[in-house]
Amino acid sequence: MCGIAGHFGTPVGAHVRQRMLAALARRGPDARHVATFDAAGSRVAADAPAAVGLVHTRLSIIDPRPVADQPMGTDDGALWIVYNGEVYGWQGDARALSARGVHFHTRSDTEFILRGYEAWGIEGLLPRLRGMFAFAIIDFRSRRVHVVRDRLGLKPVVYAHGERGFAFGSVVRSVLPWLPRAQRGFSADAIDAYLAHRYVPAPRTIFTHIARLPNAHRLEYDFDTGALATHRYWSPRPAAAADCGALLDEAIKLRLVADRPLGLFLSGGIDSGTIACRLAATGHRELRSFSAAFPGSPLDESAEAARTALVLGLPNERIVVPTAIGGDFAEIVATLDEPFADPSSFPTWYLARATERQVKVVLGGDGGDELFAGYKRIAKHLRNAWRGRLRLPLPVLPDLRPKGVRKALGEMSLDWESAYALRFSGLTPNQRRFVQPARASVPVHYWREPDLEPVTRHDRLLRWDFANYLPEYVLRKADLCTMAHGLELRAPLLDHRFVEAVLALPAPERFTSPPKRYLSRLAPELERLGAFSRKKRGFNPPLAGWLDHDLAQRLPRVPESLARSTGGQLDAERVRAMIEAYASTPALAEQILSLVILDESLRQLSALREEGD
């Protein structure tokens, strides 16, 4: 796990690369390196202007020796790589390359990717990669740069392209220093997209001139012409008949390979519980599990997690999540890189901080809800599937009413599938019109169109989650909050071969009531523990307590501050009215938290965009 960045084109000074490096520092606490080249591929001094620069910060998990640090090049200097992630099960292909005379200097998957590209090219390499990855390979022979993001989107890539050339990075703050100051403006559409979704969906970012590479896509940049091409290399399609249990065990086994201590994030839910059951069943009872606790809250699942661990014989540690976040609020918002308002980011950040003190790698249960329709919103929305394209014309009104009424009226004004966007907790279209009175129109959503053809009504909803919510919300949060503390998170349920096998399951097996009953075949202990009969609670913190206490002093300044940082896009008086409405309408808590996070994030980014050129 690492932080990566790079630039190509017009030469830039060392100060730009140092700021790119600084933005990635927390993602890689073990080593930091920069490699610089002229346009022909010859090395130049690190403190000199350079046409090509590669930046890397390393969290060393496999082969932690300095010889495996990055940027890494081939012996002749024709190929270079920076890489973030872990690929699994590559050793067989590496042995085949060795038999052909390829000499490996390290035991790292980084070198395997580099040597694999040299042997097979980018299209031959990608099908052989199983895992999570974001990497860039410079090929000075073909005069191309290849930038790749993994199939499911566990690892992030953002980039900028223009007259100056091309730059990429793990986070927007690592690309921002490369952009000319005149191109560092916030995107009005991205601000509205954030208000709608609590995050900015790919391919947008909060900056007009920085884009996000969608999962399962790659970029190809031509040094000589400056052209940038985007290619999709994988789609989530059902696989041929396969044994899901065997594939999951294999996925877990592959993710237990590490040269640093491993652990498990364990909640009281089904997904991480399934991973725990399979670990115990395959003899891995030594792994320590870590569970978040919210003392006194009905959302606290730590007791159920502890019971699961006890039954399975796994060591378990209960980590109490602080109820007061005021002192860490700005740092956590900075961790999230750009405006991002998933409330569970905060407990995830604290859980990762405590866990990293004892292990460097954890397994987690991300992906189960998207695979088996586990979210409560899916079942709720399916009850209205009879509406189809039926919709009722409703007036545009200032929308500050109680949550149930607000969403019911909003849904009736849209067709059934489009109304799924309202099942999330961003501002509704009417609320967005209210706080942005000068904006001519607001779309229902900014989601990227999915490419998976729906077969069932479940599929029609889940395909939106797979293309948007999973990679850009769930997995972005997981990556940012763990990497902020130098902790690597691995997700066996999102092994692409297991995903393809689950997609091939008959609908009655995959979509059950209660959800995820299929997993009881793989983890029968959870049935005995009552996991399938418990109400799904999620990972939700006490929002009202935060707004009424920790963040209360911020609320008065948010209206004017947001109006200023958005150039008047958000109206100060309208924002103030919405904040005041929260006093009598507690259901607005998630929307108010979104505004507070937006304010802090834009203030931080506004300061950064004034730095340097």
N, C-alpha and C positions, 0 to 999 in steps of 0.2 A: 504494500500500500504506500502511496506516495502522492506528491503534488507535481504536476508537470506543466510546462509552458514553453513557448517558442515563438520566434518571429522570423520572417523572411521578406526580403525586398529592400527598400531604402535603408541604408545603414543607420543604426541608432546607437547611442552612447551606452556606456556601461551602467550609468545611473538608471536607465530604463530597466535593464535586466535585474539590477539589485532591488528595485521596487517590485518587480514581478516575483523575485525570489522571496522577498519579505512577505508578500501576500500568501505564499504557500508554506511558510515556515512551520506552522502547527501541523500540517499534514505529514511532514517528514522530519521528525526530531533527531534521526540518527545520522544523517549525512546531507550536505547541501553542495551542489556543484553546478557550474555553468560551462558550456562549451561554445566557442565562437569561431565563425568561419567567414571567409569572403565569399563572393557570389560564385566562385569557381569550386569551392569546397576545400580550400586550403585553410589550415588553422591560423587564427590571428590572436593577438594578445587579448586577454580577458578585459583589460581596461581600455581597449581601443574601440572606436566605432566599428560595428560589424553588420554585414548584410544578413547573416544567419546567426541566430542564437538559440541554444537549447538550455532550459533551466529545469533543475530537478531537486526535490527534497525527498529524502528516503525514510520510510518506516521499514526497517529490514526484518522480514519474516522468514524468507527462504535464502539460505546462504548469506548470512549477515556479514561476511568478510568484505573489506574495502574493494577487493577485486571485482565484486558484483555491483558496485555503485554505478550510478548513471550520471550523465549521459554515457551510453556504451556504444562503441563503434567496432566495426570489423577490423581485422589486422591491416587491411590496405586503406582504411579510412574512407571507403566509398559509401558505406552505410552507417547510419547512426540511429539510435532509438532512445526515446524517453517513454516510460511506461508506468502506469498506475493500475494496480489490481493483482489478482492471482488467477492463473489458469491451472487446471488440474489434469492429471493423467497424461501429461505430455512426455513422460520419460520413455515410453515405447517408441514414439516417433523420433526422439532424440537418439536413441540407440540405433535406429535405422539410419539416421544421418551419419552417426559415427562410423557405421559399417561402410558408408560410402566415402569415408576419408575426411569428414568434417571434424575439426578439433574444437572441443569445448574447453574454455578456460575456467568456467564456474559451474556451480550446481543450480543456477538460477533459471527461472522461467523467462526472465528478461532475455537472456542469451538464446534460449530456445526460440523465442519469437523472432529475434534478429536473424538467427541462422535459418529458421524455417522460411522467412521471407526471401532470404538469399537463394534458397533451394527451390522454392515453389512459387514465388511471387505472391502478391497480396490475395489474389483469388484462390490460389491453392492453399494458402496459409489459414485463412479464416475458418473454413469448415473443420479444421483440426483443433481449434481453440475451444475449450470447454471451461467456462468460468466467468469471471467478471474482469473487465479490462477497458482501459482507455489508453491508447498509445499513439505516438507519432513516429514514423520512420522516414528519415531523409535518405533518398537514393540519388546521390550525386551523379551516378552514371546515366540514369534515365531523366534526370533533372525534374524529379517529382517528389512531393511530400504526401504521405498517406497518413491520415488521422482517422482513427477508428474508435467507435463506442460499442460496448458489448450488447448482446442481443436483448436483454431485458432492461438494461439501463441502470445497473447498479453503480456504475462509475460515470462521472460527469465529464462533459467536454463543452466548452464555449469557444467562440472564435469571432474574429473580425476580418473583413476583407474589403480592400479598397485600393485607391491609387498608391498608397504607401506600401502595399503588399498584403501579407497575410500573417495573422497571429492567432494562437490558440492558448488555452489554459484550462486548468481544472475548475477555476472559479472566475467570476467576472472581475473580481478585484485583481487577478493576475494578468488580465488582458488590458484593463483600463490604462495602465501606464504607457502602453504602446500607442494608444490612440492619440492623435492630435487633440488639443484641448477643445477645438471647435466642434469635434465629433463626439463629445462626451455628454450629450444631452439625454435627458430621460425621455422615454417613449410614452406619449399620451395613451396610446392603445395598451401598452404594457401596464400602465397604472390602472386603467379600467379593468384589464384582465385580472390583475391582482385583486381588485375589489370584488370581482365576480367569483374568484376561485380560491383566494387566500394564498395563491402562488402565481407565478407567471409561466404558463405552459410553453413548452417548446413549440416552434423554434424561436420564440421571442425570449429576450431578457429585458430587464428594466431599462437598458440602454438601447437607443435607436440603432447604434452601429455595432452592437455585439449580439450575436445569435447563439442559440443553443443547438447543438447537434442532437437530433432525436436518437433514441436507442435503435440498435440494429442498422445504423447508417455509418457510412464512411465518407470522408472527403478526399479529394485528390487535387493538389495544387501544382500548377505548372510554373516552374521557375522562369522560364523564358517568355511565356505569353502573359503570365499573371492570371490565367483563367482558373477558376475554382469549380469543380464538379462534385455533385452529391450523388451517392449511390446507396440504395437499400440492399443489404446482402442477406437478410433473413426475415421471415415472417412466421408468426406463431400458427403453425398448421398441425392438425392431428397426425400423429405418427401411426405406423403400422402397429398391430397388436403387440403389446409389451407388458411385462410384469411390473406394475407400478411399485410394488413393495421392494422388489430386487433393485429397481432403479433408484429408489430413495435411499436404500442402504448403501448403494454404490456412491451416490452423491454425497452422503454424509462421510463415508470412509475417505473419499478423495479430499474432503475439506478438513480432515484431521491431520493432514500433512503440514508440519510447520517446525521451524527451528526455535520457536518462542513458545511460552506457555499458552494453553488454550482453555477456554471456558464456554459457558452457555448462558444466554439470556433466557430466563424461565419465568413466564407469567402463569396465571391460573387458567389460561386458555388452552385451546386445542392445538394450535399450530406449533408453538414451542414445546408443548407437552408431547406432541407426536415425535419431535426430534429427540426429546429426552428419553422417551420409551424405546426408540430404536437404538440409541446409544447404549442404554442398559442391556437391551436384548443382544447386542453384538459385543458385549464385554467391556464397554468403555465407561465403567462406573466411577473412574477416578476423576473425571472432569468435574470441575467446580461449577455450580450454577449460581447465578446472581439474579435477584428479584427485587423490583422496585416496590416500596411500601409507602402508602399514604395513610398514616395513623389517623384513626377517627373518621375516615371517609368511607362511605358506602361503596366507593370504587376501588378500594384496596383489595387486591387479589393475592397479597403476599402469603396469607395463611394457606390458600389453596395451592400456591406454588410450593410452599414448604412441605405440604402433605404429599404432593406428587413426588418431590425429591426424596422424601423419606421412604415412600413405598418402593421407589426404584433403586434406592441405595446410593443416591447421588449427594455429594456435599452441597449444601445450599447456604447462601449468605443473603440476608435481608438488608437491603440498602434503603434507608429512609430518605425520601425526597423532601428537600426543604419546602416549607409552606411559604416562606418569604423569599422573593426573587429580586427585590429592588436593587440589591447590591450587585447582582450578576446580570441584570437585564440588558444593559448595553453590550456587554461582552457576548452574551448569547445571540443577540441580534446580529452582531458582527460575524459570529460563527456561521450564521445562516446566509451570509454573503450578500444577498439582495432581499427585498421584501418577501417574507415567507411567514405565514401566520398559522401553522399547525400548532395548536396549544400543547400537543404531546411532545413537541420539540424540547420543551423545557425539562420535563422529567427525564427524557431520553438523554439530554446533555448531562444531567446530574448522575444518572445511572452509569453512563460511559465514563465519567470522571472517576467515580469510585472503583469501577471494574478495572480500569487500566492500571491501577496501583498494584494489581495482583496478576493480571494476565495481559497478553498483547493481542490475542485473537479470541473472538467469541462467535459461536454459532447463534443464529436467530431464526425466528419462525415467519419472517416476512414472506408474503405471497399466497398464503393459504386462503385468505378471504377472496382474492381475485380468481383463484383457481376453482374454488368450490362455492362461490356466491355466499360468502359468510357475512357480508355486511347487512345490518338490519334494513338499511335503506332499499336494498334490492327487493326484499320480500314486500316491503311497504309499497314500492312503486309497481310491482307486478300486480297488485290488487286492482290497479286502475288501467291495466293493459287493454281493457275493453274499449277505452276511449279512442285508441288508434290515432287518427288524424283529426278527430273532433276537438274543436276549441271554441271558446266563447270570447267575443270582443269585450274587453273590460277597460274602463278609463284609467289613464295614468294619474295616480294620486301619490302625494307624499306618503311613503310606506313605512310607518313607524308603529304598526299595530302588533298585537301579540303574535308570537311565532306561528301557531297553528293556523290562524286566520290568514296571516300574511302568505304563507306557503300554499295554502289551499287555493286562494284567489289567483296567485301567481301561476300555479299549475293549470288551472282552468283556462288561462289565456293562451296556453301553448298546446301543441300536439303532445301525445303521450311520450314519445321518445325524447323530444327536446326538453320536456319538463323534468327529465332526470337530472339535469344540471342544477335544479333548484333543491335537490336532496342534499346538497352540500351546504356549508355554513358561511359562504361568502355573502356579500350584499346582494339582494335581489335586483333585477333590472330596474324596478321602480325606486329602490333605495339609491341605486347608482345614478339614476336621473336626478334624484333629489339633491344629492351632494355635488353633482356636476351639472348645474343648470344650463351652462353654455354649450354643453356637448350635444350635438345634433341628434345622435342616436346611440344606443348601446345594444350590442348583440346579446343574445341569451348566454352564449359561452364563446370561449376562445380555444376550445379543444382542437387538437390535431385530429383530422379524420382518420379513423381506424382502417386497416386494410384486411381485417379478418371478417370474412363473410358470415353473417349470423345464421344459425340453424334454428335455434330456439329463442324464445323471448328472453331467457336468461342471457343468451349470447348477445342479444342486441344491447344490453346494458353493460355486460362485462367487457365487450370489445372497446367501449369508451374508457373503462378503467385500465385496461391493458395498454392502451395507447397514450394515456395521459396521467391518470391518478397514480398508478403504480410507479412508473419511472420518475415522474416529476414532482411527486408529493411524498409518497411513502418512502421510496428509495433515496430521494434527495435528502430528506430529513435524516435517514439512517446514516448515509455517508457523511454528511456535514457534522452531525453531532458526535459520531464516534471518532472521525478523523481529527476533530478539534482537540482530542486528547491523545492522539497517537494510538488509537485502538482500531484493529481491523475487524469488521463484521462480515461474516459469511452466511449465505442464505441457501441451504440445501434444497428447500422447496422450489427455488427458482433456477435449479439446474435445468438447462433448456431441454435435455432429453426427458427428464421427468415431466416437465411442462407439456411437451408434445404428447407424452403417453396419457396424461390426464385429459387433455383435449380430445383424445380419441375414445374416452369412456362413454358408454351410453348415458343419455341425459338422466334417466331415473337413478343411475348409480352416482352420478356426479352431483346432481342437484337434489338434495333431500330436505326433509323437514323433521327435526331441526337440521340446520346446515352441517356439512362436513361429516355426515355419518359414515361416509366411505372410509375415512381415516381410522375408524374403529377397527377395521380389518388389519391395519398396520400397527395400531397401538391399542390393543384390547384393554390394557390397564386403565386407560382413560374412561372407558365405559364404567368400570367398577368404581372409579373415583367420582363419577357423576359429572364429568366435564361436558357431556353432551346435553345434559338437562339443565345446566346453569345458564342463567341469563347473561348474554354477552354484555360486558361492561366497557370494554375499550380501555385506553390508556389516558384518561381524562383528568386534568388537574383542576384545582378549585379556582375557576376564573373570577367569580364574584369577589372572593377574598383578595385576589390580586388587584382588581380594579378599585375596590373600596379601600384598600390599605396601601400595598406596596407601590402601586402605580398611580394612586389618586392624585399626587402632586403634579403629575405630568398632564393630566386631563385639561386643565385650564389653558395651557399653552398650545395644545394640539391644533385647534382650528386655524389660528393665524400662521403657525409654523407650516402646516400642510399647504395652506394657500400660497405661502411664499415659495416653498420648495417645488411645488407643481406649477408655478407660473400662473396661478389663479384657476387651474383646472378644477381643483376642489374649492368650493366656496366656503369661506370661514364661517359665515353666519349659519349656513345649512349644516355644516359639520357640528357647530356648537349646538344647534337644535337637536341633532341626533344624539349627541352625548348627554344633553339634558334629559332627553326622553328615556335614557337608560335608567334613571332614578325610579321611574314608575313602570318600566318595562324591562325586568331583569333578563328576559329572553334575548335582549340585544347584546348580551355580554360578548359573544364571539365576534360580532361585528365591531364593537367598540375596541376590543383588543386588537383587531386587524388594523384599525386606524392608528392606534398607539404604536404598533410595530412599524407600520408604514412611515410614520413620522420619524421615529428613531433611525430607521434604515436609510431614508432619504437624507437625513441630516448627516449621517456618517459618509454616505456616498458623495454628497455635495462637497464635503471637505476634501475627499480624495481626488475628485475630478479637477480640483484647482491646483493640485500638485504637479510639478514637472512641466514638460513642454505643453 
